């Protein structure tokens, strides 16, 4: 809007910007009260106001938010850029390639299918920890990575050449969120347009739920499904209701020996109890200023775990210090400070607190060391007593073992040690949450150094690994001499990327795996990650625990969860003396001295100077040419999806489900990991059988994530998680259901195809918090391809609900007090669903008619979770991509 457009001069250079102060002068009297995260949204609306998709009424609605701290007003938000990792990025590029084919079918110009905003794809999810505990592990894992992913990497190189505004960060560089934090983000973005340079807040959406990490650097960003990200790339706004903002006030200071990981696990627990799903969280208060930028990034990273859309930190001196350390240009740093202060985005002492929807407070001095698990990040366990929690609750109650079996010992073929329940078989320093934080990585290195000096070792049954978030981490661990001590305890470099936390753990040694499975041992993992859902880390491990990197090292030494690592003897030293955690735990001063001495700006500048070129292996990757991709029908990695088969059909005005069968009846907290294909592909699963039928050997199956570009594999892996529990087959774990016509138990995929052949429509019915977890677009794509017309739940998590709409699947919600249990559903029913008011509209009611096996009929009114007009347009077109494609061709 030109009337708020002003000019800002920074060190002799002029920048155009859209002034919040000018907007206040035009009558927006509440803007000074707004949380700073909402000021970023306000600027976005001011800059994109065009009288149609963004109006002055939208701007005023944000101003009015300050009066009630809530709003039901929908806005169109335009992020500055999109970031993707390769697991979710490959299918996004596949869809773009398929859209070009579909545009060709419609007689349009395929070149219209191009990203309209900058897109960065970081290849970080494909490395698997096959080799570990040796100096050769990194090179061996990288060699396997390129061998297994040749087709995918060829395809991504084609995309890098074929699409404008699209960059690829090659394998072996780092984790997307750390690369974003250390290099990609500018905090204030600029764009040359109409002869002037426009400055505005750096914002992004990403195809990974932990995109939220960038909020630690004051960049507003969050995870969206791949489908939604593709639309953003193609110029479509992210439609959203103006969010509630929960203020998280930090007071005090962390005590000696308490890490940022301990802090974030406390925050996750507190915010899950408070309830922040679909809301922004904004951190503020005097305690915030004592947190390093890396500590802030740790807190922001785990927003999906506490359920928020994002966890935002405003710009202040710590932001500027980090930008200088990480090698940002002097021009960028000067612009960020000047712009933030001019726009009221700078946090400073003495300023009045913003107004918030609600406030949570935490005195940092009350935080104590902890871990969380065994299935959810929010289930915090105080470290001193974690062993008691394991023996008295987790072992007998959570997993149903006989307490008398706790101390049984089991032989391991060819080994001189015995396995026990609670043995830590995976100890991994991994994941973006902590490998981006120098203080906890240095702490882990110092624990290893002190332990090695005493002659301590990791237990022989522990698979140890270190997967840093960037090569800068390796630089400072080597420079400080700490890497050699980590190596001594088996924490050798295994790769740069998201490994154990995403399920790329690799197999356990065969004898250990056999002992676990033959004896039903409750094996455990301890990892410095953010996700510990069932079936995610390893098929051999049921109980998974999150912990700080130094505690990961400590648990590798202890070797079992039935050890109080806070107070018990960890091990004997080389002279036979008892060694406790306090004997090897570094002081805060020791950690700080290493950080200050060995981490330099030159490390960042050197590592990122040629970040897009890649190593020799990447440079050798061959790729095809041309604007249209030449699909290989024999490929088991990349295939032209069937989403656009009906693209010539028009949009719908009504939607009805007739005499559908319940494909799966599910409980509470079903995650996208339960729904979406993830982890290892097993031979006895439909996807494994499909690959085997095409001559792929089991050793080369790779992971589901690596094959996300092939819908034949992915639709077969949907609802195939080894821990999912379908109430249609009581007492059975895994992706099975009852095929109603015969009563036969079979895989959910096989049953879905039989129903499809018979012309039977399908629905999914579930409990609370359906779709928690990562922003997995295949959780929605697979649901669509299995023929599911509607998903009916007690509540949805934000991203998955959005993705279902993006794939043309109707999300419906039971009214308060009505559940699958109150309705007595058992899977024998026929389900019919139709709208109560004829034509489709946002938030309308649908009537569900339940016809039971005995002929009795019950009706219940459901709430549509198609919340906005834009979402309705996507749904009516059969999905967001079909909507975009038809609009681009109109």
Order of alpha helices (4+ residues) and beta strands (2+ residues): beta-beta-alpha-alpha-alpha-beta-beta-alpha-beta-alpha-alpha-beta-alpha-beta-beta-beta-beta-alpha-beta-beta-alpha-beta-alpha-alpha-beta-alpha-alpha-beta-beta-beta-alpha-beta-beta-beta-alpha-alpha-beta-alpha-alpha-alpha-beta-beta-alpha-beta-beta-alpha-alpha-alpha-alpha-beta-alpha-alpha-alpha-beta-beta-alpha-beta-alpha-beta-alpha-beta-beta-beta-beta-alpha-alpha
